[in-house]
Amino acid sequence: MNKKWMRKEGQKWIADNIISEDQLDLILARYPDSEDKGKVTGVLPILASVLIGIGILSFIASNWGEISPIARLSLLIVFMLGFYYSGERYLKAGQRSLGTSLNLLGIITFGASIILLGQTFNLNAVDARLFVFWSLPAIFYLFRDRHKLYFFLIGLLTVGGQLYSISEFQSFSYLLCILFIIAVGGFVFLYPSTLKSWIFTIGLSTQVLMFITVKDINLLWFFLFGFALFTSSLWVEKRVFKQPFNRLGTLIGFGFAYGLYFLLTNEFSSDFELPNPYLFIPVLVVLFALSVVRKRQENLYMHAWELLIFMPFFYLVKVTEPLIVGIVYLIIMFVYSGFKLAEGYRNESRSQINFGIVLFLLVCLMGYFNLAWSFMPKSIFFLLGGVLLFILNVFLQRKKKQILKNGGPHHD
């Protein structure tokens, strides 16, 4: 039963004095919504098609040596065209889930065909160009049908292809990176969605991290990328990008502070290398300037503490002991997470409070771990640490409920 249609018709019955508003509510409550069922049943054709496709491809792969090259090529083309043709027919018939799943299998078969044919004719790959060609039909269907499955597939192919390129060829594919930005980022820009914007932001960060790793660049440049993400969140006009850029940029900055505290307060400080200050510092200054200018334009002077986590305190190791710098980072993390919590309480925002609680608990955990691990019996260490974190979490959650009691969730 389609409740949306029934509710619309019911309003006409009420206008004609056939039934009352209360009677309409009772009628609607008796019937389940077919849209909810559709969400479940729509998944079944996708799962069925994927399982069938895996079975077919497994059969081909296991019996590949017994089939002649011409027959192999013909068989793969037949399967691929069959999937595409069936998918288009079901789409025209209005069965979107089944049609999409069959087109998806056509794309998967297309990529698998290239791989298996390459093995048949002993074609040696020298880069990840395969994944570029494999992504092209998925991009076509994504912008034509706008289905999320194509979006996830493109993300998987571009990021997975990049991982393959690095592991197999020790090279970064600029083409895959550009394809990811244009296809995935462009789709999010044209058709905004919170989940998809998070996937794009995480995927872009993964691409940048892989680039830094394969090029053997100092890892602190990824810290600078996190600051660039945060700064972009202040300037970007599209609202859908603001929270992912801000949150992930903050997490990267906080993660580096977390790691630097552990590194500098233990025996690993001798392995610590700083990036070239003549390149790093100018970029950092530009990002700080852009952030300050934007906050000034929006009269957000009270939010200047957000830049605290991106201050390059690690350069202090040149003038003082690494242990002192590590303690500075611990203090900065406590101050930052405290401000984050206070901001959430002030705005009565559940998401901001939860984010602040997570950051604060992580800092407490690291501080406790670093302080008590060396001299406390391990059983007492874990027992006491768990109890302290539990008590602290209960206190913070109770405080959150008190703050949100007067309508806080409306500010999320």
C-alpha positions in Angstrom: 0.0 0.0 0.0 1.4 3.4 -1.0 0.8 5.6 2.0 1.7 8.7 0.1 -1.1 8.1 -2.5 -3.5 7.0 0.2 -2.8 10.1 2.3 -3.4 12.4 -0.7 -6.7 10.7 -1.5 -7.7 10.7 2.1 -7.5 14.5 2.2 -10.1 14.5 -0.5 -12.3 12.2 1.5 -12.0 14.5 4.5 -12.9 17.5 2.4 -16.0 15.6 1.2 -16.9 14.7 4.8 -16.6 11.0 4.1 -14.2 10.4 6.9 -12.5 12.5 9.7 -8.8 13.2 10.2 -8.6 10.7 13.0 -10.2 8.0 10.9 -7.7 8.6 8.1 -4.8 8.2 10.6 -6.4 4.9 11.8 -6.7 3.7 8.2 -3.1 4.6 7.3 -1.9 2.8 10.5 -3.4 -0.5 9.3 -1.4 -0.8 6.1 2.4 -1.0 5.7 4.1 1.4 3.3 5.0 -0.3 0.0 7.9 2.2 -0.4 9.6 0.6 2.6 9.1 -2.8 1.1 10.4 -1.6 -2.2 13.7 -0.6 -0.5 14.1 -4.1 0.7 13.0 -5.9 -2.4 15.0 -3.5 -4.6 18.1 -4.9 -3.0 17.3 -8.5 -3.9 17.8 -8.2 -7.7 21.1 -6.5 -7.1 22.4 -9.2 -4.8 21.0 -11.9 -7.1 22.6 -10.4 -10.2 26.0 -10.0 -8.4 26.0 -13.6 -7.3 25.0 -14.8 -10.7 27.7 -12.7 -12.3 30.3 -14.0 -9.8 29.3 -17.6 -10.6 29.6 -17.0 -14.4 33.0 -15.3 -14.1 34.2 -18.0 -11.8 33.2 -20.7 -14.3 34.9 -18.9 -17.1 38.1 -18.4 -15.0 38.2 -22.0 -13.8 37.6 -23.4 -17.4 39.6 -20.7 -19.2 42.4 -23.0 -20.4 39.9 -25.4 -22.1 38.3 -22.7 -24.2 40.0 -21.4 -27.4 41.0 -17.7 -27.6 38.3 -16.9 -30.2 35.6 -18.6 -28.1 36.8 -16.8 -25.0 36.5 -13.4 -26.7 33.1 -14.3 -28.1 31.8 -15.6 -24.8 32.9 -12.5 -22.9 31.4 -10.2 -25.5 28.1 -12.1 -25.4 27.9 -11.9 -21.6 28.8 -8.2 -21.5 26.3 -7.2 -24.3 23.7 -9.5 -22.7 24.0 -7.7 -19.4 23.8 -4.3 -21.0 20.9 -5.2 -23.2 18.9 -6.8 -20.4 19.7 -3.8 -18.1 18.3 -1.3 -20.6 15.2 -3.3 -21.2 14.4 -3.5 -17.5 15.1 0.2 -17.0 12.7 1.1 -19.8 10.1 -1.2 -18.1 10.5 0.8 -14.9 12.4 -1.9 -12.9 15.2 0.4 -11.9 16.9 -1.8 -9.3 17.1 -4.8 -11.6 18.1 -2.8 -14.7 20.8 -1.0 -12.7 22.2 -4.2 -11.3 22.4 -5.8 -14.7 24.2 -2.7 -16.1 26.5 -2.9 -13.2 27.3 -6.5 -14.0 28.0 -5.4 -17.6 30.6 -2.9 -16.3 32.2 -5.6 -14.1 32.2 -8.1 -16.9 33.9 -5.4 -19.2 36.7 -5.0 -16.7 37.1 -8.7 -16.1 37.2 -9.3 -19.8 40.1 -7.0 -20.2 42.0 -8.7 -17.4 41.3 -12.2 -18.7 42.1 -11.3 -22.3 45.4 -9.7 -21.2 46.3 -13.0 -19.4 45.3 -15.0 -22.5 47.5 -13.0 -25.0 50.3 -12.4 -22.4 49.8 -8.6 -22.4 51.9 -7.1 -19.6 50.5 -4.0 -17.9 52.9 -1.2 -17.1 50.5 1.1 -15.3 46.9 1.3 -14.0 45.4 2.3 -17.3 43.1 -0.7 -17.1 41.2 1.0 -14.3 40.8 4.2 -16.3 39.1 2.3 -19.2 37.1 0.2 -16.7 35.7 3.4 -15.1 34.5 5.0 -18.3 31.2 3.1 -18.7 30.5 3.6 -15.0 30.9 7.3 -15.4 28.6 7.3 -18.4 25.9 5.4 -16.5 26.4 7.5 -13.3 25.7 10.9 -15.0 22.9 9.3 -17.1 21.0 7.4 -14.4 22.4 9.1 -11.3 22.3 5.9 -9.3 24.4 5.6 -6.2 25.7 2.1 -7.1 27.6 3.6 -10.1 29.0 6.3 -7.8 30.3 3.7 -5.3 31.7 1.6 -8.2 33.7 4.6 -9.6 35.1 5.4 -6.2 36.1 1.8 -5.7 37.7 1.5 -9.2 39.6 4.8 -9.0 40.9 4.4 -5.4 41.4 0.7 -5.7 43.1 1.2 -9.0 45.4 3.7 -7.4 46.3 1.2 -4.6 47.0 -1.4 -7.3 49.2 1.0 -9.2 51.3 1.7 -6.1 51.6 -1.9 -5.0 52.3 -3.4 -8.4 54.2 -0.6 -10.3 55.3 1.7 -7.4 53.8 4.6 -9.3 51.0 7.1 -8.8 48.5 7.4 -11.6 47.7 11.0 -12.1 45.0 10.0 -14.6 43.1 8.0 -12.1 43.4 10.9 -9.6 42.0 13.4 -12.1 39.3 11.0 -13.1 38.3 10.6 -9.5 38.1 14.4 -8.9 36.2 15.1 -12.1 33.7 12.2 -11.9 33.1 11.7 -8.2 33.7 15.4 -7.2 31.8 16.7 -10.2 28.8 14.4 -9.5 28.7 15.6 -5.8 28.9 19.2 -7.0 26.0 18.8 -9.5 23.9 16.5 -7.3 24.7 17.3 -3.7 24.4 14.5 -1.1 26.0 14.4 2.4 27.0 10.8 2.2 28.5 11.2 -1.3 30.4 14.3 -0.2 32.0 12.4 2.7 33.0 9.6 0.3 34.5 12.2 -2.1 36.4 13.9 0.8 37.7 10.6 2.2 38.7 9.4 -1.3 40.5 12.6 -2.2 42.4 12.4 1.1 43.3 8.8 0.4 44.6 9.8 -3.1 46.7 12.6 -1.6 48.1 10.3 1.1 49.1 7.7 -1.5 50.8 10.4 -3.6 52.8 11.6 -0.6 53.7 8.0 0.3 54.8 6.8 -3.2 56.8 10.0 -3.8 58.5 9.6 -0.5 57.5 13.1 0.6 57.6 14.1 4.3 54.4 13.0 5.9 53.8 16.4 7.5 52.8 17.6 4.1 49.6 15.5 4.6 49.1 17.6 7.8 49.2 20.6 5.5 46.7 19.0 3.3 44.4 18.6 6.3 44.8 22.3 7.0 44.0 23.1 3.3 40.8 21.0 3.7 39.8 23.0 6.8 40.5 26.3 5.1 38.5 25.2 2.0 35.5 24.5 4.3 35.5 28.2 5.2 35.5 29.4 1.6 33.6 26.8 -0.3 30.1 28.0 -1.3 28.5 24.5 -1.7 27.2 23.7 1.8 27.4 20.0 1.1 31.2 20.2 1.2 31.5 22.3 4.3 31.1 19.7 7.0 33.2 16.9 5.4 36.0 19.3 4.7 35.9 20.8 8.1 35.6 17.6 10.1 38.1 15.6 8.1 40.6 18.5 8.0 40.2 18.7 11.8 40.7 15.0 12.3 43.9 15.0 10.2 45.3 17.9 12.2 44.2 16.3 15.5 45.6 13.0 14.3 49.0 14.5 13.7 49.0 16.2 17.1 48.1 12.8 18.6 50.9 11.1 16.7 53.5 13.8 17.4 52.7 13.7 21.1 53.3 10.0 21.2 56.4 10.2 19.0 58.1 13.1 20.8 57.5 11.8 24.3 58.9 8.3 23.6 62.0 6.9 22.1 61.0 7.5 18.5 61.9 11.2 18.4 65.3 10.5 16.9 63.5 9.3 13.7 61.5 12.6 13.5 62.2 14.6 10.3 61.0 18.1 9.6 59.8 19.2 6.1 61.8 21.9 4.3 60.8 25.1 6.1 61.4 27.3 3.0 58.6 25.5 1.2 56.4 24.4 4.1 56.2 27.6 6.1 55.1 29.9 3.2 52.2 27.5 2.3 51.3 27.3 6.0 51.3 31.1 6.3 49.0 31.5 3.2 46.5 29.0 4.6 46.5 30.8 8.0 46.0 34.1 6.2 43.1 32.7 4.2 41.5 31.2 7.4 41.9 34.4 9.4 40.5 36.6 6.6 37.5 34.4 6.2 36.7 34.3 9.9 37.1 38.1 10.0 34.6 38.5 7.2 32.1 36.3 9.0 32.9 37.9 12.4 34.0 34.6 13.9 36.8 35.9 16.0 35.7 33.7 18.9 36.4 30.6 16.7 40.0 31.5 16.1 40.9 28.6 18.5 40.1 26.2 15.7 43.4 27.2 14.1 45.3 26.1 17.2 45.6 22.5 16.1 47.3 23.6 12.9 50.1 25.6 14.5 53.5 24.1 13.6 54.7 23.5 17.1 56.8 20.6 15.8 59.5 23.1 14.6 60.2 23.8 18.3 62.3 20.6 18.4 65.0 22.7 16.9 65.3 24.9 20.0 64.1 22.7 22.8 63.7 19.1 24.0 61.3 16.8 22.1 59.7 15.8 25.4 58.6 19.5 26.0 57.2 19.8 22.5 55.3 16.6 23.0 53.8 17.9 26.3 52.8 21.1 24.4 50.9 19.0 21.9 49.1 17.2 24.8 48.1 20.6 26.3 47.0 21.8 22.9 44.8 18.8 22.3 43.1 19.2 25.7 42.5 22.8 25.1 41.2 22.2 21.6 38.8 19.3 22.5 37.6 21.4 25.5 36.8 24.3 23.2 35.1 21.9 20.8 32.9 20.6 23.6 32.1 24.1 24.8 31.1 25.1 21.2 28.8 22.1 21.0 27.2 22.9 24.3 26.8 26.6 23.3 25.2 25.7 20.0 23.2 22.9 21.5 24.3 20.7 18.6 24.3 16.9 19.1 26.9 16.3 16.3 29.3 18.9 17.6 29.0 17.6 21.2 29.6 14.0 20.1 32.6 15.1 18.0 34.0 17.0 21.0 33.5 14.0 23.4 35.3 11.6 21.0 38.3 14.0 20.7 38.4 14.6 24.5 38.2 10.9 25.3 41.0 10.1 22.8 43.3 12.7 24.4 42.5 11.4 27.9 43.3 7.8 26.7 46.6 8.8 25.1 47.7 10.9 28.1 46.8 8.1 30.6 48.5 5.5 28.4 51.7 7.4 28.0 51.9 8.3 31.7 50.9 5.1 33.5 52.1 2.3 31.1 55.7 2.2 32.2 55.3 2.0 36.0 51.8 0.6 36.6 51.0 -3.2 36.7 49.3 -4.0 33.4 46.1 -5.5 34.9 45.6 -2.5 37.1 46.5 -0.2 34.2 43.7 -1.5 31.9 41.2 -1.9 34.7 41.7 1.6 36.1 41.9 3.1 32.5 38.6 1.5 31.6 36.8 2.7 34.8 38.1 6.3 34.4 37.0 6.5 30.7 33.7 5.0 31.6 33.1 7.5 34.4 34.2 10.4 32.2 32.0 9.3 29.3 29.0 9.0 31.6 29.6 12.5 32.9 29.9 14.0 29.4 26.9 12.2 28.1 24.8 13.4 31.0 26.0 16.9 30.4 25.0 16.5 26.7 21.5 15.4 27.6 21.0 18.3 29.9 22.1 20.7 27.2 20.0 19.1 24.5 16.9 18.8 26.8 15.6 22.2 25.6 15.5 21.5 21.8 19.1 21.0 21.1 18.7 18.4 18.3 17.0 21.1 16.2 20.4 22.7 15.8 22.1 19.7 14.2 
